[in-house]
Amino acid sequence: ERRVWDISATERLDMLREFARFGMEHWGTDTQGIDNVRRYLLEWQSFLYRYIPAGILEVLPQKMNQRPPAFIGRNDLETLMGSEKSRDWIKISEMILGPVSDDFTFVPKHKSNSYE
């Protein structure tokens, strides 16, 4: 069909919520289970932040290696989801799973975000 999908930030947040729900069904809802879900959710977000909504692109279709510079989304949630900072991903996880524990740390496993 060659349709351009413009997935809203709210729809993307719903996908993350569903992912978290499946994780809690698997690992449980105790502290350790929630931390496991959060780690997997954050790893997934470390790849998802690269999604640029079609509604703010200047040229369609987007090419794989043509990532625009940091952008301001159509709403605050979209801007937060496009952030390359892991502390912003933690904020998103807190919207879904509640606040992180004081001893929680997260470092992305892949090299594309290993620098500040």
Legacy VTK file of the C-alpha trace (Angstrom):
# vtk DataFile Version 3.0
C-alpha trace
ASCII
DATASET POLYDATA
POINTS 116 float
0.000 0.000 0.000
2.999 2.312 0.573
1.077 4.117 3.281
2.905 6.407 5.643
2.013 5.556 9.233
1.980 8.491 11.605
1.798 6.862 15.021
0.929 9.387 17.721
2.823 9.597 20.990
-0.287 8.429 22.838
-0.533 5.308 20.650
3.157 4.613 21.241
2.690 5.022 25.004
-0.199 2.532 24.821
2.160 0.045 23.131
4.657 0.513 25.958
1.882 -0.019 28.519
0.866 -3.253 26.829
4.516 -4.396 26.768
4.768 -3.621 30.498
1.539 -5.511 31.197
2.900 -8.602 29.443
6.143 -8.262 31.400
4.305 -8.040 34.720
2.288 -11.132 33.816
5.593 -12.942 33.218
7.824 -11.604 36.039
5.214 -10.539 38.563
4.397 -7.251 40.222
6.791 -7.404 43.147
9.820 -5.077 43.274
12.106 -7.478 41.422
9.474 -8.160 38.738
8.846 -4.453 38.164
12.610 -3.798 37.948
12.943 -6.566 35.322
10.056 -5.136 33.314
11.548 -1.649 33.596
14.979 -2.793 32.361
13.491 -4.484 29.285
11.207 -1.510 28.681
14.177 0.872 28.847
16.239 -1.285 26.484
13.353 -1.213 24.029
13.049 2.561 24.415
16.761 2.878 23.657
15.835 1.795 20.137
12.355 3.358 19.931
13.589 6.909 20.469
14.938 6.774 16.907
11.390 6.780 15.516
10.596 10.123 13.925
6.861 10.722 13.547
5.902 11.095 9.896
3.861 14.178 10.700
6.980 16.225 11.469
9.242 14.951 8.675
10.027 17.306 5.826
10.633 14.574 3.233
8.756 11.276 2.935
9.585 8.471 2.967
12.383 8.784 5.477
15.652 7.093 4.576
17.316 4.876 7.153
20.474 6.984 7.513
18.812 10.399 7.320
18.019 11.119 10.927
16.975 14.712 11.527
18.577 16.632 14.399
16.910 16.748 17.794
13.335 17.844 17.304
10.449 19.282 19.233
7.418 17.069 18.857
3.814 18.039 18.407
3.302 17.622 22.164
5.484 17.175 25.255
5.160 13.383 25.250
6.354 13.145 21.652
9.354 15.350 22.471
10.153 13.182 25.513
9.895 9.985 23.458
12.323 11.412 20.879
14.964 12.207 23.491
18.249 10.330 23.297
18.848 10.680 27.052
18.247 7.593 29.161
16.982 9.698 32.086
14.071 10.744 29.843
13.319 7.097 29.088
13.216 6.484 32.842
10.619 9.281 33.126
8.493 7.481 30.545
8.860 4.201 32.436
7.719 5.982 35.601
4.506 7.013 33.800
3.784 3.322 33.297
5.373 1.500 36.243
5.555 4.155 38.944
8.653 5.739 40.476
12.015 3.996 40.323
13.637 2.763 43.512
16.533 4.774 44.948
19.089 2.135 43.958
17.857 1.696 40.362
20.402 2.353 37.614
20.201 1.885 33.867
22.928 1.911 31.239
21.933 0.976 27.666
23.616 -2.190 26.419
24.273 -1.061 22.868
26.976 1.365 21.816
24.804 3.872 19.956
23.928 5.644 23.189
27.118 5.059 25.163
28.229 8.664 24.898
26.699 11.884 26.205
LINES 1 117
116 0 1 2 3 4 5 6 7 8 9 10 11 12 13 14 15 16 17 18 19 20 21 22 23 24 25 26 27 28 29 30 31 32 33 34 35 36 37 38 39 40 41 42 43 44 45 46 47 48 49 50 51 52 53 54 55 56 57 58 59 60 61 62 63 64 65 66 67 68 69 70 71 72 73 74 75 76 77 78 79 80 81 82 83 84 85 86 87 88 89 90 91 92 93 94 95 96 97 98 99 100 101 102 103 104 105 106 107 108 109 110 111 112 113 114 115
